[in-house]
């Protein structure tokens, strides 16, 4: 286990092809699953080409053991000779599906559409003027709604991103927005490369009038190609706004300006040819290779990913959720508490019993913003992490160590954003 410390990560001011076996989503629902995908690529020119996928040292493709487990394609497409000779940055767009790949019933069906329908190669081929900003290849990792992905899938996605960045200058990941903040934070904590990783999606499907999908994809490619967020970890780019993965959250189920970072705010904006970055994480100032997270997935197996859960507190909440999670083998539980992290008496009693059984707890607030302090035996404060992002960090901590003090120190190092 790596023991080096580089201080707290802080925010500081700084100067398929086939779309396969899709389940139809009902009106107002944006998710669909794909049974399998094949690899694809597209050049940055106006003509779409399909490059043969090359399996180098990329993670092995997940195999299907039944009818409910989609295949995840992890074979990195090669950079073409023409793109190697080009002076433009090489960007790989890794697609996972979601609303951004949605096919609407008609051009005004904002809510009535089938998500995860359009292959990423087709989407990139339809972007105008992309040849001005980057040479682009594509990989159809999957074509599902964001919540359809398991933690094992995210393990494969993260390793695929890292493998791609051995040759590409930047990566864009397209995703559904419902759990994008969790996917982004997982990538932020696990991708080892310092090269730019940008995650994007949309609130309206690709095929409706006024869709934000094309603009978001174009600007995400532009941001990745610019290199402006190198060593930032993973960033989100939607609605012309750049947010760090840590702290960002979806605040509305329909509006295109849904993603915000409570308390801390966005780090930058894209206005046509202008990219403005106003703040940066501390890891960006430490120099290449010095701000890498300790959660290197090459050191663990997918089966090592710890089971972690979230228990929500409310008026007179019972302790059964904590008891059930503990009985089911959870190694860690995040409590989404009232106010500054408070939980009910019944939950508190259940937590005390679970701590005696070795379960690690993190306290957060359900309010949507604000910091939680303190802690105790078997209990760690989650600072201003949302419950869902605190769970991601707790899961990774417990996947790499069972020592409480080590886990606590990682929450202090990675989970806190104060400047010292």
C-alpha positions in Angstrom: 0.0 0.0 0.0 1.3 3.4 -0.9 2.0 5.6 2.2 3.1 8.9 0.7 1.1 12.0 1.5 0.8 15.1 -0.5 -1.6 17.1 1.6 -5.3 17.7 1.3 -6.8 18.1 -2.1 -8.2 21.6 -2.0 -9.8 24.1 -4.3 -7.7 27.1 -4.8 -7.8 30.1 -7.0 -5.5 29.7 -10.0 -4.2 32.6 -12.3 -22.1 -0.1 -32.6 -21.5 -0.6 -34.9 -24.9 -1.5 -33.4 -27.2 -0.3 -30.8 -28.4 -3.7 -29.5 -31.3 -5.2 -27.6 -32.6 -2.0 -26.1 -35.4 -2.0 -23.6 -38.0 0.6 -24.4 -38.2 3.3 -21.7 -41.7 4.6 -20.9 -42.5 8.3 -21.4 -40.6 10.4 -19.0 -38.1 7.6 -18.3 -34.7 7.8 -19.9 -33.0 4.5 -19.5 -32.5 1.5 -21.7 -30.2 -1.5 -21.6 -28.1 -3.0 -24.4 -27.2 -6.6 -24.5 -24.0 -6.1 -26.4 -21.9 -3.6 -28.4 -19.1 -3.8 -30.9 -16.1 -1.4 -31.1 -16.1 1.5 -33.4 -14.2 4.6 -34.3 -14.6 7.7 -36.4 -12.0 10.1 -37.7 -12.3 13.9 -37.2 -12.9 14.4 -40.9 -16.3 14.7 -42.4 -16.1 11.1 -43.6 -16.9 8.4 -41.1 -14.5 5.5 -41.1 -14.5 2.4 -39.0 -11.1 1.4 -37.6 -10.6 -2.2 -36.5 -10.5 -2.4 -32.7 -7.1 -3.4 -31.3 -6.9 -5.4 -28.1 -3.5 -4.5 -26.7 -3.2 -4.5 -22.9 -6.7 -3.1 -22.4 -8.8 -4.9 -19.8 -10.5 -8.0 -21.0 -14.1 -7.5 -22.2 -16.7 -8.5 -19.6 -18.3 -11.8 -20.6 -22.1 -12.4 -20.5 -23.2 -15.1 -18.1 -26.9 -14.6 -18.7 -29.4 -12.5 -20.4 -29.3 -9.6 -18.0 -25.6 -8.8 -18.1 -24.6 -6.6 -21.0 -21.2 -7.0 -22.6 -18.9 -4.0 -22.0 -16.4 -3.3 -24.8 -13.0 -2.4 -23.6 -10.9 -2.8 -26.8 -9.1 0.5 -27.4 -9.2 1.5 -31.1 -5.9 2.5 -32.7 -4.9 5.9 -33.6 -4.7 6.0 -37.4 -1.6 6.9 -39.3 -3.3 10.0 -40.6 -4.1 11.1 -37.1 -0.6 10.4 -35.9 0.7 12.7 -38.6 -1.8 15.4 -37.8 -0.9 18.3 -35.5 -4.3 18.1 -33.8 -4.7 16.4 -30.4 -6.0 12.8 -30.5 -9.2 12.4 -28.3 -11.0 9.1 -27.7 -14.8 9.4 -26.9 -15.9 6.4 -24.7 -19.6 6.1 -24.8 -21.8 4.5 -22.1 -25.2 5.6 -23.4 -27.8 7.7 -21.6 -30.0 10.5 -22.7 -27.3 12.0 -24.9 -27.6 9.0 -27.1 -31.4 9.1 -27.0 -33.8 8.7 -30.0 -36.9 10.7 -29.5 -40.4 9.7 -30.8 -40.3 12.9 -32.8 -38.4 16.2 -32.8 -40.4 17.7 -30.0 -40.6 14.7 -27.7 -38.4 16.0 -24.9 -39.4 13.3 -22.5 -40.7 10.6 -24.7 -37.6 8.9 -26.0 -35.5 5.8 -25.9 -32.1 6.4 -24.2 -28.9 4.7 -25.3 -30.1 4.2 -28.9 -27.6 6.0 -31.1 -24.1 4.7 -31.6 -21.3 7.1 -30.6 -19.6 6.9 -34.0 -22.8 8.2 -35.6 -23.1 11.0 -33.0 -19.5 12.1 -33.6 -19.9 12.0 -37.3 -22.8 14.4 -37.1 -20.8 17.0 -35.1 -19.8 20.0 -37.4 -16.3 21.5 -37.5 -14.8 18.8 -35.2 -11.8 18.7 -37.5 -10.9 22.2 -36.2 -10.4 21.0 -32.6 -9.3 17.3 -32.6 -8.8 14.0 -34.3 -11.5 11.9 -32.8 -11.9 8.1 -32.4 -14.8 6.4 -30.6 -15.3 3.4 -28.4 -18.8 2.1 -27.5 -18.1 0.8 -24.0 -21.9 0.2 -23.5 -25.2 1.8 -24.3 -27.2 1.9 -21.1 -28.6 4.4 -18.6 -26.1 5.5 -16.0 -27.8 3.6 -13.1 -27.6 0.3 -15.1 -23.8 0.1 -14.5 -22.5 -1.9 -11.7 -19.4 -1.0 -9.7 -17.6 -3.8 -11.6 -18.5 -2.0 -14.8 -17.0 1.2 -13.5 -13.9 -0.7 -12.6 -13.6 -1.8 -16.2 -14.5 1.7 -17.4 -11.8 3.3 -15.3 -9.1 0.9 -16.5 -10.2 1.4 -20.1 -9.8 5.2 -19.7 -6.3 4.7 -18.2 -5.3 2.4 -21.0 -6.6 4.8 -23.7 -4.6 7.6 -22.2 -1.4 5.7 -22.8 -1.8 6.8 -26.5 -4.5 9.4 -26.7 -4.1 13.0 -25.5 -7.4 13.1 -23.8 -10.6 11.1 -23.2 -14.3 12.1 -23.2 -16.8 9.8 -21.4 -20.4 10.1 -22.3 -22.9 9.1 -19.7 -26.5 9.3 -18.5 -26.9 12.1 -16.0 -28.8 10.4 -13.2 -25.7 8.9 -11.5 -23.1 10.8 -13.5 -21.8 12.4 -10.3 -21.0 9.0 -8.9 -19.4 7.7 -12.1 -17.3 10.9 -12.4 -16.1 10.7 -8.8 -15.2 7.0 -9.2 -13.1 8.0 -12.3 -11.7 11.0 -10.5 -10.4 8.8 -7.6 -9.1 5.9 -9.7 -7.8 7.0 -13.1 -4.0 7.3 -12.8 -3.2 9.3 -15.8 -2.7 13.1 -15.6 -4.2 13.6 -19.1 -7.6 15.3 -19.4 -10.7 13.2 -18.6 -14.0 14.9 -19.3 -17.4 13.4 -18.7 -20.5 14.8 -20.4 -24.1 13.9 -21.2 -27.3 15.8 -21.8 -30.7 16.5 -20.4 -32.4 16.3 -23.8 -32.1 13.5 -26.3 -29.9 13.8 -29.4 -32.8 14.1 -31.8 -35.1 16.8 -30.4 -35.2 20.5 -31.3 -33.1 22.6 -28.9 -31.2 19.6 -27.7 -28.1 20.2 -25.5 -26.6 16.9 -26.6 -24.5 18.0 -29.6 -23.2 21.2 -27.9 -22.2 19.3 -24.8 -20.3 16.6 -26.8 -18.6 19.1 -29.0 -17.5 21.3 -26.0 -16.4 18.2 -24.1 -14.1 17.2 -27.0 -12.9 20.8 -27.2 -12.1 20.9 -23.5 -10.3 17.5 -23.5 -8.3 18.4 -26.6 -7.3 21.8 -25.1 -5.3 20.2 -22.2 -6.6 22.9 -19.9 -7.7 20.4 -17.3 -4.6 18.2 -17.3 -4.0 16.9 -13.7 -7.4 18.1 -12.6 -8.7 14.6 -12.4 -12.1 14.0 -14.0 -14.2 17.1 -14.8 -17.8 17.5 -15.9 -18.7 19.6 -18.9 -22.4 20.3 -19.5 -24.3 23.5 -20.3 -21.0 25.3 -21.2 -20.0 24.9 -17.5 -16.9 23.0 -16.1 -17.2 21.4 -12.7 -14.8 19.2 -10.8 -16.1 15.7 -10.2 -15.7 16.1 -6.4 -18.7 17.9 -5.1 -20.8 18.2 -8.2 -24.4 17.1 -8.1 -27.5 16.9 -10.2 -30.0 19.4 -8.8 -33.0 19.1 -11.1 -34.6 16.3 -13.0 -35.3 18.2 -16.2 -33.4 21.5 -16.5 -30.3 21.7 -18.7 -28.4 23.7 -16.0 -29.0 20.8 -13.5 -25.3 20.3 -12.5 -23.9 22.5 -9.7 -21.3 22.3 -7.1 -22.9 23.5 -3.8 -20.8 25.9 -1.7 -17.8 25.8 -4.0 -19.2 26.5 -7.5 -17.9 25.8 -11.0 -14.3 26.0 -12.0 -14.7 27.4 -15.4 -16.7 28.0 -18.6 -16.6 27.5 -22.3 -17.8 30.3 -24.5 -17.3 29.3 -28.2 -13.5 29.5 -28.7 -12.8 30.7 -25.2 -12.1 28.4 -22.3 -11.8 30.1 -18.9 -10.5 28.2 -15.9 -10.9 30.2 -12.6 -10.1 27.6 -10.0 -8.1 24.4 -9.8 -7.7 21.5 -7.4 -4.4 21.3 -5.5 -3.4 18.2 -7.4 -3.1 20.3 -10.6 -0.4 22.4 -9.0 1.8 19.5 -7.7 3.2 18.6 -11.1 2.7 15.6 -13.3 2.5 12.3 -11.4 2.5 13.9 -8.0 -1.2 14.2 -7.4 -2.3 10.7 -8.5 -4.9 9.1 -6.2 -3.8 6.1 -4.2 -6.7 4.0 -5.5 -4.9 2.3 -8.3 -7.2 -0.4 -9.6 -4.3 -2.3 -11.0 -3.6 -3.3 -7.4 -7.0 -4.9 -6.7 -9.5 -7.2 -8.4 -13.1 -6.3 -9.1 -14.1 -8.8 -6.4 -12.2 -6.7 -3.9 -14.6 -3.8 -4.3 -16.1 -3.4 -0.8 -19.9 -3.5 -0.3 -21.0 0.0 1.0 -24.5 1.4 1.4 -26.4 4.6 2.3 -28.9 4.8 5.2 -31.3 7.8 5.1 -32.5 9.5 8.2 -35.9 11.2 8.7 -38.4 11.8 11.4 -38.5 8.7 13.8 -36.4 6.6 11.3 -36.0 3.0 12.3 -32.7 1.2 12.5 -33.7 -1.7 10.3 -31.9 -0.3 7.2 -28.5 -0.3 9.1 -29.3 -3.8 10.5 -30.2 -5.1 7.1 -27.1 -3.7 5.4 -24.9 -5.1 8.1 -26.5 -8.5 7.9 -26.0 -8.4 4.1 -22.3 -7.9 4.5 -21.8 -4.2 4.1 -18.3 -3.1 5.2 -19.2 0.5 5.3 -22.4 2.6 5.6 -22.9 6.3 4.9 -25.7 8.0 6.9 -27.5 10.8 5.2 -28.4 12.7 8.3 -30.7 15.6 9.1 -29.2 19.0 9.5 -25.5 18.6 10.4 -25.6 14.9 10.0 -27.9 13.9 12.8 -29.7 10.5 12.8 -32.6 9.1 14.8 -32.2 7.3 18.1 -33.1 4.0 16.5 -30.5 4.5 13.8 -27.9 5.5 16.4 -28.4 2.3 18.4 -28.2 0.2 15.2 -25.0 2.1 14.2 -23.4 1.4 17.6 -24.1 -2.3 17.2 -22.8 -2.3 13.6 -19.6 -0.5 14.7 -18.9 -3.3 17.2 -19.1 -5.7 14.2 -16.5 -3.8 12.3 -18.7 -1.7 10.0 -17.2 1.7 9.2 -19.6 4.7 9.1 -19.4 8.1 7.4 -21.8 10.9 8.5 -23.1 13.3 5.8 -26.1 15.6 5.5 -29.2 15.1 3.4 -29.7 18.9 3.0 -27.8 19.1 -0.2 -25.0 21.4 1.1 -23.0 22.1 4.2 -20.2 20.5 6.2 -20.4 17.7 8.7 -17.7 17.5 11.4 -16.7 15.2 14.3 -16.7 11.5 14.3 -16.0 8.8 16.9 -15.3 5.1 17.3 -15.9 3.6 13.9 -17.4 6.9 12.6 -15.8 9.4 10.1 -17.2 12.8 9.2 -17.9 13.2 5.5 -17.2 17.0 5.4 -19.3 18.4 2.6 -19.4 15.3 0.4 -22.9 14.3 -0.7 -24.0 10.9 0.6 -23.6 9.3 -2.8 -20.1 10.6 -3.3 -19.1 9.8 0.2 -20.2 6.2 -0.5 -17.9 6.1 -3.5 -14.9 7.3 -1.5 -15.7 4.9 1.4 -16.1 2.0 -1.0 -12.6 2.6 -2.5 -11.0 3.2 0.9 -12.4 -0.1 2.3 -11.4 -1.9 -0.9 -7.8 -0.9 -0.3 -7.6 -1.1 3.5 -9.5 -2.5 6.4 -7.6 -0.3 8.9 -9.9 2.4 10.3 -7.2 5.0 10.9 -6.0 4.6 7.3 -9.5 5.0 6.0 -10.0 8.0 8.2 -6.8 9.6 6.9 -7.8 9.1 3.3 -11.1 10.9 4.0 -9.1 13.7 5.4 -6.8 13.7 2.4 -9.2 13.2 -0.4 -12.6 14.0 1.0 -11.8 17.5 2.4 -11.4 20.6 0.3 -10.1 23.2 2.7 -6.9 25.1 2.1 -4.2 24.9 4.7 
